Amino acid sequence: MEDTEIMKKYGGRFVAINKGKVIASSVTLKEVYNKVIRSQDQEDLYFAYIPGNDILIL
């Protein structure tokens, strides 16, 4: 998925990214965290906020 597609789909949302794929998204970081914290594979897990025109890696 290209950056522009990601920004259109997830703009204004927090996302969890695992192995290059968005696995959860929500308007709050806490909700995203709660969705993925019990996931078995957390080795390559990142959280990001996508404001709509830029990506900020936390």
C-alpha distance matrix in Angstrom:
0.0 3.8 6.7 8.3 6.3 6.6 10.1 11.0 10.4 11.8 14.0 17.4 16.5 16.8 14.2 14.8 12.5 13.7 12.8 9.4 8.6 9.8 13.1 15.1 15.3 18.5 20.5 22.5 21.8 24.7 23.2 19.9 22.2 24.5 21.8 20.7 24.0 25.5 22.6 24.0 21.4 21.3 21.5 18.0 17.6 16.6 17.0 15.6 16.5 14.2 17.0 15.1 15.4 15.1 14.0 17.0 17.0 20.1
3.8 0.0 3.8 5.5 5.3 6.4 8.8 10.1 10.8 12.1 13.3 16.8 16.7 17.2 15.3 16.4 14.1 15.9 15.0 11.3 11.3 12.1 15.8 17.3 16.9 19.7 21.1 23.2 22.5 25.8 24.6 21.5 23.8 26.4 24.0 23.0 26.1 27.9 25.2 26.7 24.0 23.4 23.3 19.6 19.1 17.5 17.6 15.6 16.1 13.3 15.6 13.4 12.9 12.7 12.2 15.6 16.2 19.7
6.7 3.8 0.0 3.8 5.5 5.1 6.1 8.6 9.9 10.3 10.7 14.0 14.2 14.8 13.5 15.1 13.4 15.9 15.6 11.8 12.0 12.0 15.8 16.6 15.6 18.0 18.8 20.8 20.2 23.7 22.9 19.9 22.2 25.1 23.2 22.3 25.2 27.5 25.1 26.9 24.2 23.0 23.0 19.3 18.3 16.1 15.6 13.0 13.0 10.1 12.1 10.2 9.4 8.9 8.7 12.2 13.4 16.9
8.3 5.5 3.8 0.0 3.8 5.4 5.1 6.2 8.6 9.9 9.7 13.3 14.3 15.8 15.1 17.3 16.2 18.9 18.9 15.1 14.7 14.1 17.7 18.0 16.4 18.4 18.8 21.4 21.4 24.9 23.9 21.3 24.0 26.6 24.7 24.3 27.4 29.7 27.5 29.6 27.1 26.0 26.3 22.7 21.4 19.1 18.1 15.2 14.3 10.8 11.8 8.9 8.2 9.3 10.4 14.2 16.0 19.4
6.3 5.3 5.5 3.8 0.0 3.8 5.4 5.2 6.1 8.4 9.5 13.3 13.7 15.2 13.9 16.1 15.0 17.4 17.6 14.0 12.7 12.0 15.3 15.8 14.5 16.7 17.8 20.5 20.8 24.0 22.4 19.8 22.7 25.0 22.6 22.5 25.8 27.7 25.5 27.6 25.4 24.8 25.4 21.9 20.6 18.7 17.8 15.4 14.7 11.5 13.0 10.2 10.8 11.9 12.2 15.8 17.1 20.2
6.6 6.4 5.1 5.4 3.8 0.0 3.8 5.5 5.2 5.7 7.4 10.9 10.6 11.6 10.2 12.4 11.6 14.4 15.2 11.7 10.3 9.0 12.4 12.6 11.3 13.7 14.9 17.2 17.2 20.4 19.1 16.3 19.1 21.5 19.4 19.1 22.3 24.5 22.3 24.6 22.4 21.5 22.3 18.8 17.2 15.1 14.0 11.7 11.2 8.3 10.6 8.8 9.9 10.1 9.5 12.7 13.8 16.6
10.1 8.8 6.1 5.1 5.4 3.8 0.0 3.8 5.5 5.4 4.8 8.4 9.3 11.2 11.1 14.0 13.8 17.1 18.2 14.7 13.6 11.8 15.0 14.5 12.2 13.6 13.8 16.4 16.8 20.3 19.3 17.0 19.9 22.4 20.8 20.9 23.8 26.3 24.6 27.2 25.1 23.7 24.6 21.1 19.1 16.5 14.7 11.6 10.1 6.5 7.6 5.1 6.4 7.5 8.0 11.5 13.5 16.3
11.0 10.1 8.6 6.2 5.2 5.5 3.8 0.0 3.8 5.8 5.6 9.3 10.5 13.2 13.1 16.2 16.3 19.4 20.5 17.1 15.4 13.4 16.3 15.5 13.1 14.2 14.4 17.6 18.6 21.8 20.3 18.4 21.7 23.8 21.8 22.4 25.6 27.9 26.2 28.9 27.1 26.1 27.2 23.9 21.8 19.5 17.6 14.8 13.0 9.4 9.8 6.7 8.6 10.8 11.8 15.1 17.2 19.7
10.4 10.8 9.9 8.6 6.1 5.2 5.5 3.8 0.0 3.8 6.0 9.2 9.2 11.5 10.9 13.8 14.1 17.1 18.5 15.5 13.1 10.7 13.1 12.2 10.1 11.5 12.6 15.7 16.7 19.6 17.6 15.7 19.1 20.9 18.6 19.3 22.7 24.7 23.0 25.8 24.3 23.5 25.1 22.0 19.7 17.9 16.0 13.8 12.5 9.6 10.9 8.8 11.4 12.8 12.7 15.6 17.0 19.2
11.8 12.1 10.3 9.9 8.4 5.7 5.4 5.8 3.8 0.0 3.8 6.3 5.5 7.7 7.6 11.0 12.0 15.4 17.3 14.6 12.4 9.4 11.6 10.1 7.4 8.6 9.4 12.3 13.1 16.1 14.6 12.6 15.9 17.9 16.1 16.8 20.0 22.3 21.0 24.0 22.5 21.2 22.9 19.9 17.3 15.0 12.7 10.5 8.8 6.4 8.2 7.4 10.4 11.1 10.4 12.6 14.0 15.8
14.0 13.3 10.7 9.7 9.5 7.4 4.8 5.6 6.0 3.8 0.0 3.8 5.5 8.5 9.8 13.4 14.5 18.1 20.1 17.1 15.5 12.7 15.1 13.3 10.1 10.3 9.6 12.6 13.7 17.1 16.1 14.6 17.7 20.0 18.8 19.6 22.4 25.1 24.0 27.0 25.4 23.8 25.2 22.2 19.5 16.7 14.0 11.0 8.3 5.2 5.1 3.9 7.5 8.8 9.2 11.5 13.8 15.6
17.4 16.8 14.0 13.3 13.3 10.9 8.4 9.3 9.2 6.3 3.8 0.0 3.8 7.1 9.8 13.5 15.5 19.2 21.6 19.1 17.5 14.4 16.1 13.6 10.0 8.9 7.0 9.8 11.4 14.7 14.2 13.3 16.3 18.5 17.9 19.1 21.5 24.4 23.9 27.1 25.9 23.9 25.5 22.8 19.8 16.8 13.5 10.6 7.2 5.6 4.4 5.7 9.2 10.0 10.2 11.3 13.7 14.7
16.5 16.7 14.2 14.3 13.7 10.6 9.3 10.5 9.2 5.5 5.5 3.8 0.0 3.8 6.4 10.1 12.5 16.2 19.0 16.9 15.0 11.5 12.8 10.0 6.4 5.5 4.7 7.2 8.4 11.6 10.8 9.6 12.7 14.9 14.1 15.3 17.8 20.6 20.1 23.5 22.4 20.4 22.4 19.9 16.6 14.0 10.7 8.6 5.9 5.7 6.8 8.4 11.8 11.7 10.5 11.1 12.5 13.1
16.8 17.2 14.8 15.8 15.2 11.6 11.2 13.2 11.5 7.7 8.5 7.1 3.8 0.0 3.8 7.1 9.9 13.5 16.6 15.0 13.5 10.1 11.0 8.4 5.6 5.5 5.8 6.2 5.6 9.1 8.9 6.9 9.4 12.2 11.8 12.4 14.5 17.6 17.2 20.4 19.3 17.0 18.9 16.7 13.3 10.6 7.1 5.7 4.3 6.3 8.6 10.9 13.6 12.4 10.2 9.8 10.2 10.1
14.2 15.3 13.5 15.1 13.9 10.2 11.1 13.1 10.9 7.6 9.8 9.8 6.4 3.8 0.0 3.8 6.4 9.9 13.0 11.5 9.8 6.5 7.5 5.6 4.3 6.6 8.7 9.1 7.7 10.6 9.7 6.5 8.9 11.7 10.4 10.2 12.9 15.7 14.6 17.6 16.1 14.2 16.1 13.7 10.4 8.3 5.7 5.4 6.3 7.6 10.9 12.4 14.8 13.3 10.5 10.6 10.0 10.5
14.8 16.4 15.1 17.3 16.1 12.4 14.0 16.2 13.8 11.0 13.4 13.5 10.1 7.1 3.8 0.0 3.8 6.7 10.2 9.8 8.3 5.8 5.7 5.2 6.4 9.2 11.7 11.3 8.9 10.9 10.3 6.5 7.6 10.5 9.0 7.5 10.1 12.8 11.3 14.0 12.4 10.5 12.4 10.2 6.9 5.7 4.6 6.5 9.0 10.8 14.3 15.8 17.8 15.9 12.6 12.2 10.4 10.5
12.5 14.1 13.4 16.2 15.0 11.6 13.8 16.3 14.1 12.0 14.5 15.5 12.5 9.9 6.4 3.8 0.0 3.8 6.6 6.0 5.3 4.5 5.8 7.5 9.2 12.4 15.0 14.9 12.5 14.6 14.0 10.2 11.0 13.8 12.0 9.7 12.2 14.4 12.0 13.9 11.4 9.9 11.0 8.0 5.7 5.1 6.2 7.7 10.7 11.7 15.5 16.6 17.9 15.8 12.4 12.5 10.2 11.3
13.7 15.9 15.9 18.9 17.4 14.4 17.1 19.4 17.1 15.4 18.1 19.2 16.2 13.5 9.9 6.7 3.8 0.0 3.8 5.4 5.4 6.5 6.6 9.4 12.0 15.4 18.3 17.9 15.3 16.9 16.2 12.4 12.5 14.7 12.7 9.8 11.9 13.3 10.3 11.3 8.3 7.6 8.3 5.5 4.7 6.5 8.9 11.1 14.4 15.5 19.3 20.2 21.4 19.2 15.7 15.7 13.0 13.8
12.8 15.0 15.6 18.9 17.6 15.2 18.2 20.5 18.5 17.3 20.1 21.6 19.0 16.6 13.0 10.2 6.6 3.8 0.0 3.8 5.7 8.5 9.4 12.6 15.2 18.7 21.5 21.4 18.9 20.6 19.9 16.2 16.2 18.5 16.4 13.4 15.4 16.4 13.0 13.1 9.7 9.7 9.1 5.9 7.3 9.0 11.9 13.6 16.9 17.5 21.3 21.7 22.4 20.2 16.8 17.3 14.5 16.0
9.4 11.3 11.8 15.1 14.0 11.7 14.7 17.1 15.5 14.6 17.1 19.1 16.9 15.0 11.5 9.8 6.0 5.4 3.8 0.0 3.8 6.9 9.2 12.2 14.0 17.6 20.1 20.5 18.4 20.6 19.9 16.1 16.9 19.4 17.2 14.8 17.2 18.7 15.6 16.3 13.1 12.7 12.3 8.7 9.1 9.3 11.4 12.0 14.9 14.8 18.5 18.6 19.1 17.0 13.9 15.0 12.9 15.1
8.6 11.3 12.0 14.7 12.7 10.3 13.6 15.4 13.1 12.4 15.5 17.5 15.0 13.5 9.8 8.3 5.3 5.4 5.7 3.8 0.0 3.8 6.0 9.2 11.2 15.0 17.9 18.6 17.0 19.1 17.7 14.0 15.4 17.5 14.8 12.9 16.0 17.2 14.1 15.5 12.9 12.9 13.6 10.4 9.8 10.1 11.4 12.0 14.3 14.1 17.8 17.7 18.8 17.3 14.5 15.8 14.2 16.1
9.8 12.1 12.0 14.1 12.0 9.0 11.8 13.4 10.7 9.4 12.7 14.4 11.5 10.1 6.5 5.8 4.5 6.5 8.5 6.9 3.8 0.0 3.8 5.8 7.5 11.2 14.2 15.1 13.8 15.9 14.3 10.8 12.8 14.8 12.2 11.0 14.4 16.0 13.5 15.7 13.7 13.2 14.7 11.8 9.9 9.5 9.5 9.9 11.7 11.6 15.2 15.3 17.1 15.9 13.2 14.4 13.1 14.7
13.1 15.8 15.8 17.7 15.3 12.4 15.0 16.3 13.1 11.6 15.1 16.1 12.8 11.0 7.5 5.7 5.8 6.6 9.4 9.2 6.0 3.8 0.0 3.8 7.1 10.7 14.2 14.6 13.3 14.6 12.5 9.1 10.9 12.2 9.1 8.0 11.6 12.7 10.3 12.8 11.5 11.5 13.8 11.7 9.5 10.2 10.2 11.7 13.6 14.1 17.6 18.1 20.3 19.1 16.3 16.9 15.4 16.0
15.1 17.3 16.6 18.0 15.8 12.6 14.5 15.5 12.2 10.1 13.3 13.6 10.0 8.4 5.6 5.2 7.5 9.4 12.6 12.2 9.2 5.8 3.8 0.0 3.8 7.0 10.6 11.1 10.2 11.4 9.0 5.9 8.6 9.8 6.9 7.2 10.9 12.5 11.2 14.4 13.8 13.1 15.8 14.0 11.0 10.8 9.5 10.7 11.8 12.7 15.8 16.7 19.4 18.4 15.8 16.1 15.1 15.3
15.3 16.9 15.6 16.4 14.5 11.3 12.2 13.1 10.1 7.4 10.1 10.0 6.4 5.6 4.3 6.4 9.2 12.0 15.2 14.0 11.2 7.5 7.1 3.8 0.0 3.8 7.2 8.4 8.5 10.4 8.1 5.7 9.3 10.8 8.8 10.0 13.1 15.3 14.5 17.9 17.2 16.0 18.5 16.5 13.2 11.9 9.6 9.6 9.4 10.0 12.6 13.6 16.7 16.1 13.9 14.4 14.2 14.5
18.5 19.7 18.0 18.4 16.7 13.7 13.6 14.2 11.5 8.6 10.3 8.9 5.5 5.5 6.6 9.2 12.4 15.4 18.7 17.6 15.0 11.2 10.7 7.0 3.8 0.0 3.8 5.4 7.0 8.6 6.3 5.8 9.5 10.5 9.5 11.6 14.2 16.6 16.6 20.2 19.9 18.4 21.1 19.4 15.8 14.3 11.2 10.9 9.7 10.7 12.3 13.8 17.1 16.9 15.1 15.3 15.5 15.2
20.5 21.1 18.8 18.8 17.8 14.9 13.8 14.4 12.6 9.4 9.6 7.0 4.7 5.8 8.7 11.7 15.0 18.3 21.5 20.1 17.9 14.2 14.2 10.6 7.2 3.8 0.0 3.8 6.9 8.9 7.7 8.2 11.4 12.6 12.5 14.6 16.7 19.4 19.8 23.4 23.0 21.1 23.6 21.8 18.2 16.0 12.5 11.4 9.2 10.1 10.6 12.5 16.0 16.0 14.8 14.7 15.7 15.2
22.5 23.2 20.8 21.4 20.5 17.2 16.4 17.6 15.7 12.3 12.6 9.8 7.2 6.2 9.1 11.3 14.9 17.9 21.4 20.5 18.6 15.1 14.6 11.1 8.4 5.4 3.8 0.0 3.8 5.4 5.5 6.7 8.8 10.2 11.2 13.1 14.4 17.4 18.3 21.9 21.7 19.5 22.0 20.7 16.9 14.8 11.3 11.0 9.4 11.6 12.4 15.1 18.1 17.4 15.7 14.6 15.0 13.6
21.8 22.5 20.2 21.4 20.8 17.2 16.8 18.6 16.7 13.1 13.7 11.4 8.4 5.6 7.7 8.9 12.5 15.3 18.9 18.4 17.0 13.8 13.3 10.2 8.5 7.0 6.9 3.8 0.0 3.8 5.5 5.2 6.1 8.6 10.0 10.9 11.8 15.2 15.9 19.3 18.9 16.3 18.6 17.4 13.7 11.6 8.1 8.7 8.3 11.4 13.0 15.9 18.5 17.1 14.6 13.0 12.5 10.6
24.7 25.8 23.7 24.9 24.0 20.4 20.3 21.8 19.6 16.1 17.1 14.7 11.6 9.1 10.6 10.9 14.6 16.9 20.6 20.6 19.1 15.9 14.6 11.4 10.4 8.6 8.9 5.4 3.8 0.0 3.8 5.5 5.1 6.1 8.6 10.2 10.2 13.4 15.0 18.4 18.7 16.3 19.1 18.6 14.9 13.6 10.7 12.1 12.1 15.1 16.7 19.5 22.3 20.9 18.4 16.6 15.8 13.5
23.2 24.6 22.9 23.9 22.4 19.1 19.3 20.3 17.6 14.6 16.1 14.2 10.8 8.9 9.7 10.3 14.0 16.2 19.9 19.9 17.7 14.3 12.5 9.0 8.1 6.3 7.7 5.5 5.5 3.8 0.0 3.8 5.4 5.1 6.2 8.9 10.1 12.5 13.9 17.6 18.2 16.4 19.5 18.9 15.2 14.3 11.6 12.9 12.8 15.1 16.9 19.2 22.2 21.3 18.9 17.9 17.2 15.6
19.9 21.5 19.9 21.3 19.8 16.3 17.0 18.4 15.7 12.6 14.6 13.3 9.6 6.9 6.5 6.5 10.2 12.4 16.2 16.1 14.0 10.8 9.1 5.9 5.7 5.8 8.2 6.7 5.2 5.5 3.8 0.0 3.8 5.5 5.1 6.5 8.5 11.3 11.7 15.3 15.3 13.4 16.4 15.4 11.7 10.8 8.4 10.0 10.7 13.0 15.5 17.6 20.4 19.1 16.4 15.5 14.4 13.2
22.2 23.8 22.2 24.0 22.7 19.1 19.9 21.7 19.1 15.9 17.7 16.3 12.7 9.4 8.9 7.6 11.0 12.5 16.2 16.9 15.4 12.8 10.9 8.6 9.3 9.5 11.4 8.8 6.1 5.1 5.4 3.8 0.0 3.8 5.4 5.5 5.7 9.1 10.2 13.5 13.7 11.4 14.4 14.1 10.4 10.1 8.3 11.0 12.4 15.3 17.9 20.3 22.8 21.0 17.9 16.4 14.6 12.6
24.5 26.4 25.1 26.6 25.0 21.5 22.4 23.8 20.9 17.9 20.0 18.5 14.9 12.2 11.7 10.5 13.8 14.7 18.5 19.4 17.5 14.8 12.2 9.8 10.8 10.5 12.6 10.2 8.6 6.1 5.1 5.5 3.8 0.0 3.8 5.6 5.5 7.7 9.7 13.3 14.4 12.9 16.3 16.6 13.2 13.5 12.0 14.6 15.7 18.3 20.7 23.0 25.8 24.3 21.4 20.0 18.4 16.4
21.8 24.0 23.2 24.7 22.6 19.4 20.8 21.8 18.6 16.1 18.8 17.9 14.1 11.8 10.4 9.0 12.0 12.7 16.4 17.2 14.8 12.2 9.1 6.9 8.8 9.5 12.5 11.2 10.0 8.6 6.2 5.1 5.4 3.8 0.0 3.8 6.1 7.3 8.1 11.9 13.0 12.2 15.8 15.6 12.4 13.1 11.9 14.4 15.6 17.7 20.3 22.1 24.9 23.7 20.8 20.1 18.5 17.2
20.7 23.0 22.3 24.3 22.5 19.1 20.9 22.4 19.3 16.8 19.6 19.1 15.3 12.4 10.2 7.5 9.7 9.8 13.4 14.8 12.9 11.0 8.0 7.2 10.0 11.6 14.6 13.1 10.9 10.2 8.9 6.5 5.5 5.6 3.8 0.0 3.8 5.5 5.2 8.9 9.4 8.4 12.0 12.0 9.0 10.4 10.3 13.3 15.4 17.7 20.8 22.5 24.9 23.3 20.0 19.1 16.9 15.7
24.0 26.1 25.2 27.4 25.8 22.3 23.8 25.6 22.7 20.0 22.4 21.5 17.8 14.5 12.9 10.1 12.2 11.9 15.4 17.2 16.0 14.4 11.6 10.9 13.1 14.2 16.7 14.4 11.8 10.2 10.1 8.5 5.7 5.5 6.1 3.8 0.0 3.8 5.5 8.5 9.6 7.9 11.5 12.5 9.7 11.4 11.5 14.9 17.2 20.0 22.9 25.1 27.4 25.4 22.0 20.5 18.0 16.1
25.5 27.9 27.5 29.7 27.7 24.5 26.3 27.9 24.7 22.3 25.1 24.4 20.6 17.6 15.7 12.8 14.4 13.3 16.4 18.7 17.2 16.0 12.7 12.5 15.3 16.6 19.4 17.4 15.2 13.4 12.5 11.3 9.1 7.7 7.3 5.5 3.8 0.0 3.8 6.4 8.9 8.7 12.4 14.0 11.9 14.3 14.8 18.2 20.5 23.0 26.1 28.0 30.4 28.5 25.1 23.9 21.3 19.7
22.6 25.2 25.1 27.5 25.5 22.3 24.6 26.2 23.0 21.0 24.0 23.9 20.1 17.2 14.6 11.3 12.0 10.3 13.0 15.6 14.1 13.5 10.3 11.2 14.5 16.6 19.8 18.3 15.9 15.0 13.9 11.7 10.2 9.7 8.1 5.2 5.5 3.8 0.0 3.8 5.6 6.4 10.1 11.3 9.7 12.7 13.8 17.2 19.9 22.0 25.3 26.9 29.0 27.1 23.7 22.9 20.1 19.1
24.0 26.7 26.9 29.6 27.6 24.6 27.2 28.9 25.8 24.0 27.0 27.1 23.5 20.4 17.6 14.0 13.9 11.3 13.1 16.3 15.5 15.7 12.8 14.4 17.9 20.2 23.4 21.9 19.3 18.4 17.6 15.3 13.5 13.3 11.9 8.9 8.5 6.4 3.8 0.0 3.8 6.2 8.9 11.1 10.7 14.3 16.2 19.7 22.7 24.7 28.3 29.7 31.6 29.5 25.9 25.1 22.0 21.1
21.4 24.0 24.2 27.1 25.4 22.4 25.1 27.1 24.3 22.5 25.4 25.9 22.4 19.3 16.1 12.4 11.4 8.3 9.7 13.1 12.9 13.7 11.5 13.8 17.2 19.9 23.0 21.7 18.9 18.7 18.2 15.3 13.7 14.4 13.0 9.4 9.6 8.9 5.6 3.8 0.0 3.8 5.8 7.5 7.9 11.7 14.3 17.6 20.9 22.8 26.5 27.8 29.3 27.0 23.4 22.7 19.5 18.9
21.3 23.4 23.0 26.0 24.8 21.5 23.7 26.1 23.5 21.2 23.8 23.9 20.4 17.0 14.2 10.5 9.9 7.6 9.7 12.7 12.9 13.2 11.5 13.1 16.0 18.4 21.1 19.5 16.3 16.3 16.4 13.4 11.4 12.9 12.2 8.4 7.9 8.7 6.4 6.2 3.8 0.0 3.8 5.6 5.1 8.8 11.4 14.9 18.3 20.6 24.2 25.9 27.3 24.8 21.0 19.8 16.5 15.5
21.5 23.3 23.0 26.3 25.4 22.3 24.6 27.2 25.1 22.9 25.2 25.5 22.4 18.9 16.1 12.4 11.0 8.3 9.1 12.3 13.6 14.7 13.8 15.8 18.5 21.1 23.6 22.0 18.6 19.1 19.5 16.4 14.4 16.3 15.8 12.0 11.5 12.4 10.1 8.9 5.8 3.8 0.0 3.8 5.8 9.1 12.5 15.8 19.5 21.6 25.2 26.9 27.8 24.9 21.1 19.9 16.3 15.7
18.0 19.6 19.3 22.7 21.9 18.8 21.1 23.9 22.0 19.9 22.2 22.8 19.9 16.7 13.7 10.2 8.0 5.5 5.9 8.7 10.4 11.8 11.7 14.0 16.5 19.4 21.8 20.7 17.4 18.6 18.9 15.4 14.1 16.6 15.6 12.0 12.5 14.0 11.3 11.1 7.5 5.6 3.8 0.0 3.8 6.7 10.3 13.1 16.8 18.6 22.3 23.7 24.4 21.6 17.8 17.0 13.5 13.6
17.6 19.1 18.3 21.4 20.6 17.2 19.1 21.8 19.7 17.3 19.5 19.8 16.6 13.3 10.4 6.9 5.7 4.7 7.3 9.1 9.8 9.9 9.5 11.0 13.2 15.8 18.2 16.9 13.7 14.9 15.2 11.7 10.4 13.2 12.4 9.0 9.7 11.9 9.7 10.7 7.9 5.1 5.8 3.8 0.0 3.8 7.0 10.2 13.8 16.0 19.6 21.3 22.4 19.7 15.9 14.9 11.5 11.2
16.6 17.5 16.1 19.1 18.7 15.1 16.5 19.5 17.9 15.0 16.7 16.8 14.0 10.6 8.3 5.7 5.1 6.5 9.0 9.3 10.1 9.5 10.2 10.8 11.9 14.3 16.0 14.8 11.6 13.6 14.3 10.8 10.1 13.5 13.1 10.4 11.4 14.3 12.7 14.3 11.7 8.8 9.1 6.7 3.8 0.0 3.8 6.6 10.4 12.7 16.2 18.1 19.1 16.2 12.4 11.1 7.8 7.6
17.0 17.6 15.6 18.1 17.8 14.0 14.7 17.6 16.0 12.7 14.0 13.5 10.7 7.1 5.7 4.6 6.2 8.9 11.9 11.4 11.4 9.5 10.2 9.5 9.6 11.2 12.5 11.3 8.1 10.7 11.6 8.4 8.3 12.0 11.9 10.3 11.5 14.8 13.8 16.2 14.3 11.4 12.5 10.3 7.0 3.8 0.0 3.8 7.1 10.0 13.2 15.5 16.9 14.3 10.7 9.1 6.7 6.0
15.6 15.6 13.0 15.2 15.4 11.7 11.6 14.8 13.8 10.5 11.0 10.6 8.6 5.7 5.4 6.5 7.7 11.1 13.6 12.0 12.0 9.9 11.7 10.7 9.6 10.9 11.4 11.0 8.7 12.1 12.9 10.0 11.0 14.6 14.4 13.3 14.9 18.2 17.2 19.7 17.6 14.9 15.8 13.1 10.2 6.6 3.8 0.0 3.8 6.4 9.6 12.0 13.2 10.6 7.2 5.8 4.7 5.5
16.5 16.1 13.0 14.3 14.7 11.2 10.1 13.0 12.5 8.8 8.3 7.2 5.9 4.3 6.3 9.0 10.7 14.4 16.9 14.9 14.3 11.7 13.6 11.8 9.4 9.7 9.2 9.4 8.3 12.1 12.8 10.7 12.4 15.7 15.6 15.4 17.2 20.5 19.9 22.7 20.9 18.3 19.5 16.8 13.8 10.4 7.1 3.8 0.0 3.8 6.2 9.1 10.8 8.9 6.4 5.6 6.8 7.6
14.2 13.3 10.1 10.8 11.5 8.3 6.5 9.4 9.6 6.4 5.2 5.6 5.7 6.3 7.6 10.8 11.7 15.5 17.5 14.8 14.1 11.6 14.1 12.7 10.0 10.7 10.1 11.6 11.4 15.1 15.1 13.0 15.3 18.3 17.7 17.7 20.0 23.0 22.0 24.7 22.8 20.6 21.6 18.6 16.0 12.7 10.0 6.4 3.8 0.0 3.8 5.6 7.5 6.3 4.9 6.5 8.7 10.6
17.0 15.6 12.1 11.8 13.0 10.6 7.6 9.8 10.9 8.2 5.1 4.4 6.8 8.6 10.9 14.3 15.5 19.3 21.3 18.5 17.8 15.2 17.6 15.8 12.6 12.3 10.6 12.4 13.0 16.7 16.9 15.5 17.9 20.7 20.3 20.8 22.9 26.1 25.3 28.3 26.5 24.2 25.2 22.3 19.6 16.2 13.2 9.6 6.2 3.8 0.0 3.8 5.9 6.0 6.8 8.1 11.2 12.8
15.1 13.4 10.2 8.9 10.2 8.8 5.1 6.7 8.8 7.4 3.9 5.7 8.4 10.9 12.4 15.8 16.6 20.2 21.7 18.6 17.7 15.3 18.1 16.7 13.6 13.8 12.5 15.1 15.9 19.5 19.2 17.6 20.3 23.0 22.1 22.5 25.1 28.0 26.9 29.7 27.8 25.9 26.9 23.7 21.3 18.1 15.5 12.0 9.1 5.6 3.8 0.0 3.8 6.0 7.9 10.5 13.6 15.8
15.4 12.9 9.4 8.2 10.8 9.9 6.4 8.6 11.4 10.4 7.5 9.2 11.8 13.6 14.8 17.8 17.9 21.4 22.4 19.1 18.8 17.1 20.3 19.4 16.7 17.1 16.0 18.1 18.5 22.3 22.2 20.4 22.8 25.8 24.9 24.9 27.4 30.4 29.0 31.6 29.3 27.3 27.8 24.4 22.4 19.1 16.9 13.2 10.8 7.5 5.9 3.8 0.0 3.8 7.2 10.1 13.5 16.2
15.1 12.7 8.9 9.3 11.9 10.1 7.5 10.8 12.8 11.1 8.8 10.0 11.7 12.4 13.3 15.9 15.8 19.2 20.2 17.0 17.3 15.9 19.1 18.4 16.1 16.9 16.0 17.4 17.1 20.9 21.3 19.1 21.0 24.3 23.7 23.3 25.4 28.5 27.1 29.5 27.0 24.8 24.9 21.6 19.7 16.2 14.3 10.6 8.9 6.3 6.0 6.0 3.8 0.0 3.8 6.7 10.0 12.9
14.0 12.2 8.7 10.4 12.2 9.5 8.0 11.8 12.7 10.4 9.2 10.2 10.5 10.2 10.5 12.6 12.4 15.7 16.8 13.9 14.5 13.2 16.3 15.8 13.9 15.1 14.8 15.7 14.6 18.4 18.9 16.4 17.9 21.4 20.8 20.0 22.0 25.1 23.7 25.9 23.4 21.0 21.1 17.8 15.9 12.4 10.7 7.2 6.4 4.9 6.8 7.9 7.2 3.8 0.0 3.8 6.5 9.6
17.0 15.6 12.2 14.2 15.8 12.7 11.5 15.1 15.6 12.6 11.5 11.3 11.1 9.8 10.6 12.2 12.5 15.7 17.3 15.0 15.8 14.4 16.9 16.1 14.4 15.3 14.7 14.6 13.0 16.6 17.9 15.5 16.4 20.0 20.1 19.1 20.5 23.9 22.9 25.1 22.7 19.8 19.9 17.0 14.9 11.1 9.1 5.8 5.6 6.5 8.1 10.5 10.1 6.7 3.8 0.0 3.8 6.3
17.0 16.2 13.4 16.0 17.1 13.8 13.5 17.2 17.0 14.0 13.8 13.7 12.5 10.2 10.0 10.4 10.2 13.0 14.5 12.9 14.2 13.1 15.4 15.1 14.2 15.5 15.7 15.0 12.5 15.8 17.2 14.4 14.6 18.4 18.5 16.9 18.0 21.3 20.1 22.0 19.5 16.5 16.3 13.5 11.5 7.8 6.7 4.7 6.8 8.7 11.2 13.6 13.5 10.0 6.5 3.8 0.0 3.8
20.1 19.7 16.9 19.4 20.2 16.6 16.3 19.7 19.2 15.8 15.6 14.7 13.1 10.1 10.5 10.5 11.3 13.8 16.0 15.1 16.1 14.7 16.0 15.3 14.5 15.2 15.2 13.6 10.6 13.5 15.6 13.2 12.6 16.4 17.2 15.7 16.1 19.7 19.1 21.1 18.9 15.5 15.7 13.6 11.2 7.6 6.0 5.5 7.6 10.6 12.8 15.8 16.2 12.9 9.6 6.3 3.8 0.0
